[in-house]
Amino acid sequence: MTSSYGADQIQVLEGIEAVRKRPGMYIGSTGPRGLHHLVYEVVDNSIDEALAGHCTYIEIEITSEGEIKVTDDGRGIPTGIHPKTGKSALETVMTILHAGGKFGGGGYKVSGGLHGVGVSVVNALSEWVEVTVWRDQKIHIQRYEKGIAQGELQVTPNQDNPKQTGTSVHFFPDATIFTDTIEFEYNVLAGRLKELAYLNAGVKITFTDNREDEPHQEIYLYEGGIKEYVAYMTREKQALHEDILFVTGEKNGVTVEVALQWCIDAFSDNLLGFANNIRTIDGGTHLEGLKTVLTRTMNNFARKRNKLKDTDKNLGGENIREGLTAVISVKVPEPEFEGQTKTKLGNTEVRGIVDSLVGEVLNEYLEFNLNVGDSIIEKAIQSFKAAEAARHARELVRRKSVLESTTLPGKLADCSSRDPSESEIYLVEGDSAGGSAKQGRDRHTQAILPLRGKILNIEKTDDAKIYKNNEIQSMITALGLGIKGEDFDPSNLRYHRIVIMTDADVDGAHIRTLLLTFFYRYQRDLVEQGYIYIACPPLYKLERGRNHYYCYSERDLQQKIAELPANANYNIQRFKGLGEMMPQQLWDTTMNPETRMMKQVEIESAAEADRIFTVLMGDRVAPRREFIETNAPKLNLMDLDI
């Protein structure tokens, strides 16, 4: 019997109901990333008030119960009756999608929100929200539960401070939506709040965590804005020029800020782009405009200074940007973001605006600072020469196209599937572990690439050495990566899961760090777009009679032992390396998609990631020693899983 399929079976989801039914469409996921996104949506509203010139401070608090409270001194969400809905403007904004002050009408000139869904989505996905608005000499309070208003707006005179204006949004996430966790991570929130403070010079952001006995508070206030951001990112590096180049200007309603600093001891560039405070991971017209103007201006300067002869080719953009740390932040009245994730700016007019504003200031700066310009050009020429020296090795890699399967590395045990979305490759330390992995894997979807010894630390290596290194060449070819500096093309990638699987010891941790350094510096998009994973093999096998348990950390082991009956006999096996595990054990614990534990590598704070790689993997010893001495005492050995 076939069931009927008629009009009555078509669901129409409206407003809050739609968000609760399909939360991932609005916040990306219902995991930790989506949970923290709730906070950003509320904070972004306060930042928009600051951009409009009506807000000077924002306070974010994690309460002792794990709730979030965001308070600002902006104008306060309007509370009058909305002509279309018949409800207060506050309730309209809180309960109706695409309602807000960001669709023209003069509410906001520039805003980070794209669809006006921000605070209504937070309301929909929270167990409860309590909003307090101070404006018109009154205090307005309304409570919502799972997106629905609980009674009318409560209004009382503000006798204590009649001139007070602002908004406070106090909420608690709904555990039936966020089933993984509803616990906010301090460091994740702190990274984004610090970034927002850099991007909005002069706005004071206070972040307090009241979950511990001793409340922890940090205040972010950067009068220098993105200049201070670049200074923070380069503080462990050796600057090529003392002053950070800074450009700010406005044209056709678009505001542009750029801060630039070249460093001597860096072989790659680090460009961060933002549009209306949103990090544009996939680039866009603002970054294209910046790259174009830097290449043209510096080549013109090189010819004026006779650093390049008439017969010489122009220096490439990647040569000029070698060692450059830059932040570009644009504020666009009508932003066009490509893709649902809002990670690429599409406004074509921004490219020309960035080009003209930066070109004018950069030309003037170089005229008055010839020595700085000469130093940048000399570094670029060195980069060009190193690139030429590496060209033959590059061509070798380029010829080993992913389309020619015969050129894949001999030690690669490939999978039979040719669909990258279901294929994964394990980068395994040594031949013995590689042998176990090859025998224990699912041959249809899992490829194994054993790596001998420790790969090059590319943080302090030029391109010529990178391409001559056999292990790195094998990786580049097996994965289907292009040439360093080229735009990342995911369609060439042969596997959509690249899994680093090393021994659970100090050497294994070092190899893992070297591989992460390679991916971060060689092809950062691989990391940022979520293709890199870390396998988590067990440290111990706990046996009691016929039963056995795998334990992934010291803490895990002690908990399992504590669960055993008193005076029970048991045996503990410590796995020193993957090669000690039988193929079936390796499959059961580390490679079987049904039972394995695996960590996806994410970058919440690009600036902090860049700094850490510089400190830990760079040439300078003093910052590394200081980092170790500062952080080693904080380590809890029970939590270590290396």
C-alpha positions in Angstrom: 0.0 0.0 0.0 1.4 3.4 -1.0 0.8 6.3 1.3 -0.8 9.4 -0.3 1.4 12.4 -0.8 -0.8 15.6 -0.9 -0.7 19.3 -0.1 -1.4 18.5 3.6 2.0 16.8 3.9 3.9 19.9 2.8 5.3 21.5 5.9 5.5 25.3 6.0 8.0 26.4 8.7 7.7 30.0 9.7 10.2 32.1 11.7 11.3 30.6 15.0 9.9 27.1 14.2 12.1 27.0 11.0 15.2 27.8 13.0 14.6 25.2 15.7 13.9 22.6 13.0 17.0 23.3 10.9 19.4 25.2 13.2 22.5 24.3 11.0 21.1 26.5 8.2 21.4 29.6 10.4 24.5 29.0 12.6 26.5 26.4 10.6 26.3 23.5 13.1 24.8 22.5 16.5 28.3 21.6 17.8 30.7 23.9 19.7 31.2 26.2 16.7 27.5 26.9 16.4 27.2 27.3 20.1 29.8 30.1 20.2 28.3 31.6 17.1 25.3 32.6 19.3 27.5 34.9 21.3 29.0 36.5 18.2 25.6 37.3 16.8 24.6 39.2 19.9 28.0 40.9 20.2 27.9 41.9 16.5 24.7 43.9 17.2 26.6 45.9 19.8 29.5 46.3 17.4 27.1 47.6 14.7 26.0 50.3 17.3 29.7 51.2 17.8 30.2 51.4 14.0 27.3 53.8 13.8 28.9 55.9 16.5 26.5 55.2 19.3 28.3 52.7 21.6 31.6 53.0 23.5 31.7 49.8 25.6 30.5 46.2 25.4 30.5 43.9 28.4 30.4 40.1 27.8 29.9 37.9 30.9 29.8 34.1 31.4 27.7 33.8 34.6 28.5 31.3 37.3 25.7 29.1 35.9 27.2 29.2 32.4 24.8 31.7 30.9 25.8 34.6 28.6 25.1 38.2 29.2 26.0 40.9 26.6 25.5 44.5 27.6 26.3 47.7 25.7 25.7 51.5 26.0 24.2 51.9 22.5 20.9 53.5 21.7 18.9 50.5 22.9 16.7 48.4 20.6 13.6 50.4 19.7 10.5 49.5 21.8 7.7 51.4 20.1 4.8 49.5 18.4 5.9 48.3 14.9 3.4 49.4 12.2 3.3 46.1 10.4 3.4 43.6 13.2 1.4 45.4 15.8 4.0 44.2 18.4 6.8 46.2 20.0 9.8 46.7 17.8 11.8 44.7 20.4 9.5 41.7 20.2 9.5 42.0 16.4 13.3 41.9 16.2 13.5 39.0 18.7 10.9 36.8 17.1 10.8 37.5 13.3 13.5 36.5 10.9 14.9 39.2 8.6 13.6 42.0 10.9 16.1 44.5 12.0 17.6 47.9 11.3 19.9 46.7 8.5 17.8 46.8 5.4 17.9 50.5 4.6 15.9 53.2 6.2 18.9 54.8 7.9 19.1 52.4 10.9 22.7 51.4 10.1 25.1 52.7 7.5 27.3 49.7 7.8 26.6 46.4 9.5 28.3 43.0 10.0 25.0 41.2 9.9 23.9 40.1 6.4 20.4 38.8 6.8 19.1 40.5 10.0 18.5 37.0 11.5 21.1 37.3 14.3 19.3 37.9 17.6 16.1 36.2 16.5 18.1 33.0 15.8 19.8 33.3 19.3 16.3 33.6 20.7 15.0 30.6 18.8 17.9 28.4 19.9 17.9 29.4 23.6 16.1 27.8 26.5 15.4 31.4 27.6 16.4 34.9 26.8 15.9 38.0 28.9 16.3 41.4 27.1 16.7 44.7 29.0 16.5 47.9 27.1 17.4 51.3 28.6 16.0 54.2 26.5 13.5 57.1 26.7 14.2 57.4 30.5 12.7 54.0 31.0 13.7 50.4 31.5 12.1 47.8 29.2 12.3 44.1 30.1 10.9 41.1 28.2 11.5 37.4 28.6 11.3 34.7 25.9 11.4 30.9 26.2 12.4 28.8 23.2 11.8 31.9 21.1 8.3 32.8 22.4 7.6 35.9 24.3 6.4 35.3 27.9 3.9 38.1 28.4 4.0 41.7 27.4 7.0 44.1 27.5 7.4 45.3 31.1 8.2 49.1 31.3 9.3 51.0 34.4 10.7 54.5 34.8 14.5 54.6 35.1 14.7 56.8 38.2 18.3 56.0 39.1 19.8 56.9 35.7 17.2 58.5 33.3 19.8 59.3 30.7 21.0 55.7 30.4 20.7 54.0 27.0 21.7 50.5 25.9 20.7 46.9 25.6 21.4 43.8 27.6 20.8 40.3 26.2 20.9 37.5 28.8 20.5 34.0 27.4 21.0 30.3 28.1 21.4 27.9 25.1 18.9 25.1 24.6 20.5 21.7 25.5 17.9 19.9 23.3 19.4 21.8 20.3 23.1 21.8 21.3 23.3 18.2 22.3 27.2 18.0 22.2 27.7 20.7 24.8 26.3 23.9 26.1 29.5 24.9 27.9 31.3 27.9 26.4 35.1 27.8 26.0 36.8 30.9 27.3 39.7 30.9 24.9 37.4 30.6 21.8 35.3 33.6 22.8 38.4 35.6 24.0 40.0 35.1 20.6 37.0 36.5 18.6 36.4 39.4 21.1 40.0 40.4 21.0 39.9 40.4 17.2 36.8 42.6 17.3 38.5 45.1 19.5 41.5 45.3 17.1 39.1 45.9 14.2 37.1 48.6 15.9 39.6 51.0 17.4 38.5 52.7 20.6 35.7 50.3 21.5 36.2 48.9 25.0 35.3 45.2 25.2 35.3 43.7 28.7 35.1 39.9 29.0 34.4 38.2 32.4 34.2 34.5 33.3 32.4 33.9 36.6 32.4 30.1 36.5 35.5 29.7 38.7 35.7 30.8 42.4 38.0 33.6 41.3 36.3 35.5 38.3 38.7 36.0 35.3 38.4 39.3 33.5 40.2 40.7 30.4 39.7 44.2 28.9 40.4 44.7 25.2 40.8 48.3 24.0 43.1 49.1 21.1 43.2 52.8 20.2 45.7 51.8 17.4 43.2 49.3 15.9 44.6 47.1 13.2 48.1 48.6 13.5 48.2 47.1 17.0 46.9 43.8 15.5 49.8 43.6 13.1 52.2 44.6 15.9 50.8 41.7 18.0 51.2 39.2 15.2 54.8 40.2 14.4 56.1 40.7 17.9 58.0 37.5 17.9 59.5 38.3 14.4 62.3 40.5 13.3 60.8 43.6 11.5 62.3 44.8 8.3 61.1 48.3 9.0 60.3 49.9 12.4 57.0 51.7 11.5 53.9 49.8 10.6 52.6 51.2 7.3 49.0 52.3 7.8 46.4 53.4 5.3 42.9 54.6 6.1 40.4 56.3 3.9 36.9 56.5 2.6 35.5 56.5 -0.9 32.0 56.2 -2.2 30.8 55.2 1.3 33.4 52.4 1.6 35.9 52.7 4.5 39.3 51.0 4.1 41.9 50.3 6.7 45.2 48.6 5.9 48.2 47.9 8.1 51.4 46.4 6.7 54.7 45.1 8.0 57.4 43.1 6.4 59.6 40.8 8.5 63.2 39.6 7.7 62.8 36.1 9.3 59.6 34.9 7.4 59.4 33.0 4.1 55.6 33.3 3.6 53.0 36.0 3.9 50.2 36.3 6.4 47.3 38.4 5.0 44.1 38.6 7.1 41.0 40.1 5.4 37.9 41.4 7.1 34.7 42.9 5.6 32.3 44.5 8.1 34.2 42.7 10.9 33.6 39.3 9.3 36.8 37.3 8.6 36.9 36.6 4.9 38.7 33.3 4.9 38.2 32.7 1.2 39.4 36.2 0.3 37.5 38.5 -2.0 37.8 41.8 -3.9 39.4 43.7 -1.0 42.3 41.3 -0.9 42.6 41.2 -4.6 42.8 45.0 -4.7 45.5 45.0 -2.0 47.6 42.3 -3.8 47.4 44.1 -7.1 48.4 47.6 -5.8 51.3 46.1 -3.8 52.7 44.3 -6.8 52.3 47.3 -9.2 53.6 49.9 -6.7 56.6 48.0 -5.6 57.6 47.0 -9.1 57.4 50.7 -10.2 59.5 51.7 -7.2 62.1 49.0 -8.0 62.5 50.4 -11.5 62.7 54.0 -10.3 65.5 52.9 -7.9 67.3 50.9 -10.6 66.8 47.7 -8.6 65.3 46.2 -11.8 66.7 46.8 -15.2 64.6 47.4 -18.3 65.2 43.9 -19.5 64.3 42.3 -16.1 60.9 40.7 -15.6 58.6 42.2 -13.0 58.8 40.7 -9.5 55.8 38.4 -8.8 53.2 39.3 -6.2 54.4 36.3 -4.1 57.9 37.6 -4.1 56.9 41.1 -3.0 54.6 39.7 -0.2 57.3 37.3 1.2 57.6 38.1 4.9 54.6 40.4 4.9 52.0 40.5 7.7 49.0 42.5 6.7 45.5 43.2 7.9 42.9 44.8 5.6 39.5 45.8 7.0 36.8 47.2 4.9 33.4 48.5 5.9 30.9 48.3 3.0 27.3 49.7 3.2 25.8 46.9 1.0 28.1 43.9 1.3 27.8 41.0 -1.1 29.2 37.8 0.4 29.7 34.8 -1.8 28.5 31.5 -0.4 26.3 30.9 2.6 29.2 31.0 5.0 29.9 34.7 4.2 33.7 34.0 3.8 34.4 35.8 0.4 33.6 39.4 -0.4 32.1 39.9 -3.8 31.6 43.7 -4.2 33.5 44.5 -7.4 33.7 48.3 -6.6 35.8 47.5 -3.5 38.8 46.2 -5.6 39.3 49.6 -7.2 38.7 51.6 -4.0 41.4 49.6 -2.2 43.7 49.9 -5.1 43.5 53.7 -5.3 43.5 54.5 -1.6 46.4 52.2 -0.8 48.4 53.2 -3.9 48.2 56.9 -3.1 49.5 56.4 0.5 52.1 53.8 -0.3 53.6 55.9 -3.1 53.9 58.8 -0.8 55.4 56.7 2.0 58.0 55.2 -0.3 59.1 58.7 -1.6 59.9 59.7 2.0 61.3 56.4 3.2 63.6 55.2 0.4 65.5 52.9 2.7 62.4 51.0 3.7 61.4 50.6 0.0 64.9 49.4 -0.9 64.8 46.8 1.9 61.4 45.4 0.8 62.6 45.2 -2.8 65.9 43.5 -1.8 64.0 40.9 0.1 61.6 40.4 -2.9 64.6 40.0 -5.2 66.1 37.4 -2.9 62.7 35.6 -2.9 62.6 35.7 -6.7 66.1 34.2 -6.9 65.2 31.4 -4.4 62.0 30.8 -6.5 64.1 30.5 -9.6 66.5 28.1 -7.9 63.5 26.0 -6.9 61.8 26.1 -10.3 63.3 22.8 -11.6 62.1 21.0 -8.5 58.7 22.7 -8.8 58.4 21.5 -12.4 59.2 18.0 -11.2 56.3 18.2 -8.8 54.1 19.9 -11.3 54.7 17.1 -13.8 53.7 14.5 -11.2 50.1 15.4 -11.9 47.4 13.8 -9.9 45.9 12.7 -13.2 48.9 10.5 -13.9 48.5 7.8 -11.3 51.8 6.1 -12.3 53.7 9.0 -10.9 52.3 8.6 -7.4 54.9 7.8 -4.7 55.8 4.1 -4.7 55.3 3.8 -0.9 51.7 5.1 -1.1 49.2 2.4 -0.5 46.3 4.1 -2.4 42.6 3.4 -1.8 40.4 2.1 -4.7 37.9 4.9 -4.5 38.4 7.8 -6.8 35.8 10.0 -5.0 37.8 12.5 -2.8 34.7 13.2 -0.6 34.8 9.6 0.7 38.6 9.1 0.6 41.0 9.6 3.4 44.8 9.4 3.6 46.8 8.5 6.8 50.2 10.1 7.1 51.9 7.5 9.2 55.3 7.7 11.0 57.6 4.9 9.8 57.3 1.7 7.9 56.3 -0.6 10.9 53.3 1.6 11.7 52.7 1.9 8.0 52.6 -1.9 7.7 50.0 -2.3 10.5 47.9 0.5 9.0 48.1 -1.0 5.5 46.9 -4.4 6.7 44.2 -3.0 9.1 42.6 -0.3 6.8 39.5 -0.3 4.6 41.2 -0.5 1.2 38.2 1.1 -0.6 38.4 4.5 1.2 41.6 4.6 3.2 45.1 5.3 1.7 48.3 5.0 3.7 51.5 7.1 3.2 54.4 6.1 5.5 56.9 9.0 6.2 60.5 8.2 7.1 61.9 10.2 9.9 61.1 13.8 10.6 60.1 16.1 7.7 61.7 19.5 7.1 60.6 22.3 9.4 59.4 24.6 6.6 59.0 27.6 9.1 62.7 28.2 8.5 63.3 26.7 5.1 63.2 28.3 1.7 61.3 26.9 -1.3 64.3 25.4 -3.0 64.9 23.0 0.0 61.2 22.2 0.3 60.9 20.9 -3.2 64.1 18.8 -3.0 62.9 17.0 0.1 61.7 13.5 -0.8 59.1 13.1 2.0 57.5 16.5 1.3 57.6 15.8 -2.4 55.8 12.5 -1.8 53.1 14.3 0.3 52.6 17.1 -2.3 52.2 14.5 -5.1 50.0 12.0 -3.1 47.6 14.7 -1.9 47.4 16.5 -5.3 48.6 19.8 -3.9 49.6 22.6 -6.2 52.7 24.8 -5.9 53.2 26.9 -2.7 51.6 30.4 -3.1 49.2 29.3 -5.8 45.5 29.7 -5.1 44.1 26.5 -3.5 41.8 24.5 -5.7 40.0 21.8 -3.7 39.0 20.0 -6.9 42.6 18.8 -7.3 42.7 17.4 -3.8 42.7 13.5 -3.9 41.4 13.0 -0.3 39.0 15.2 1.8 40.4 13.8 5.0 44.1 14.1 5.6 44.8 12.3 8.9 48.1 12.7 10.8 48.7 9.4 12.7 51.8 9.4 14.8 53.0 7.6 17.9 51.8 8.7 21.3 55.2 9.9 22.4 57.4 13.0 22.3 58.9 12.1 18.9 55.4 11.5 17.5 54.2 14.9 18.9 57.2 16.5 17.2 56.4 14.9 13.8 52.8 15.9 14.2 53.9 19.5 14.8 56.2 19.5 11.8 53.4 18.2 9.6 51.0 20.9 10.9 53.6 23.5 10.3 53.9 22.3 6.7 50.2 22.4 6.1 49.7 25.8 7.8 52.6 27.5 5.9 52.5 25.6 2.6 48.7 25.5 2.0 46.8 27.2 4.9 43.5 26.8 3.1 43.7 23.0 3.8 43.6 23.7 7.5 41.1 26.6 7.4 38.6 24.6 5.3 38.7 21.6 7.6 40.6 18.9 5.6 43.3 18.2 8.3 42.6 15.7 11.1 44.6 14.1 13.9 44.1 10.5 14.7 43.9 9.6 18.4 45.4 6.1 19.0 45.0 4.7 22.5 47.8 5.0 25.0 46.9 1.9 27.1 45.1 -1.4 26.9 43.6 -2.4 30.3 42.8 -6.2 30.5 40.9 -8.0 33.2 40.0 -11.5 32.5 38.4 -11.7 29.1 37.4 -8.1 29.1 39.6 -5.3 27.8 39.4 -1.5 27.5 41.3 1.0 25.5 42.3 4.2 27.3 43.3 7.3 25.4 44.9 9.3 28.3 46.4 8.8 31.7 43.2 10.3 33.2 41.1 7.8 31.1 43.2 4.9 32.5 42.9 6.0 36.1 39.1 6.3 35.8 38.7 2.9 34.3 40.9 1.3 37.1 38.8 3.1 39.7 35.6 1.5 38.2 37.1 -2.0 38.7 36.2 -4.0 41.8 38.6 -3.6 44.8 41.5 -6.0 44.7 40.7 -7.0 41.1 43.6 -8.4 39.1 44.3 -6.5 35.9 47.0 -6.0 33.3 48.1 -2.7 31.7 49.7 -2.6 28.2 51.3 0.7 27.3 51.5 1.3 23.5 54.8 3.0 22.8 54.2 3.1 19.1 51.6 2.3 16.4 53.8 -0.4 15.1 53.3 -2.4 18.4 49.6 -2.7 17.6 48.2 -5.6 15.6 46.4 -4.5 12.4 43.0 -5.4 13.9 43.7 -3.4 17.0 44.7 -0.4 15.0 41.5 -0.7 13.0 39.3 -1.1 16.0 40.7 1.8 18.0 42.0 4.3 15.5 40.8 3.8 12.0 37.3 2.4 12.1 34.9 5.3 11.4 32.3 3.7 13.6 34.5 3.5 16.7 37.5 5.8 16.3 38.2 9.1 18.0 39.5 11.8 15.7 40.2 15.6 16.1 39.6 18.0 13.2 42.2 20.8 13.2 40.5 24.2 13.4 41.8 27.7 13.6 39.7 30.0 15.7 42.3 32.8 15.9 44.5 33.1 12.8 46.7 35.7 14.5 47.4 33.5 17.5 48.0 30.5 15.3 50.5 32.4 13.2 52.3 33.7 16.4 52.5 30.2 17.9 54.0 28.7 14.8 56.6 31.5 14.7 57.5 31.1 18.4 57.7 27.3 18.4 59.1 26.5 14.9 61.0 29.7 14.0 64.7 30.6 14.2 64.7 32.6 17.4 65.4 30.7 20.6 64.6 33.3 23.3 60.8 33.6 22.5 60.6 29.7 22.5 62.3 29.4 25.8 60.1 32.1 27.3 56.9 30.3 25.9 58.0 27.0 27.4 59.0 28.4 30.8 55.6 30.3 31.0 53.4 27.5 29.9 55.1 24.3 31.1 54.0 24.8 34.8 50.3 25.1 33.6 50.3 21.6 32.0 48.2 19.0 33.7 49.9 15.7 32.9 46.7 13.8 33.5 45.2 15.5 30.5 48.1 14.9 28.1 47.4 12.5 25.3 50.8 12.5 23.6 
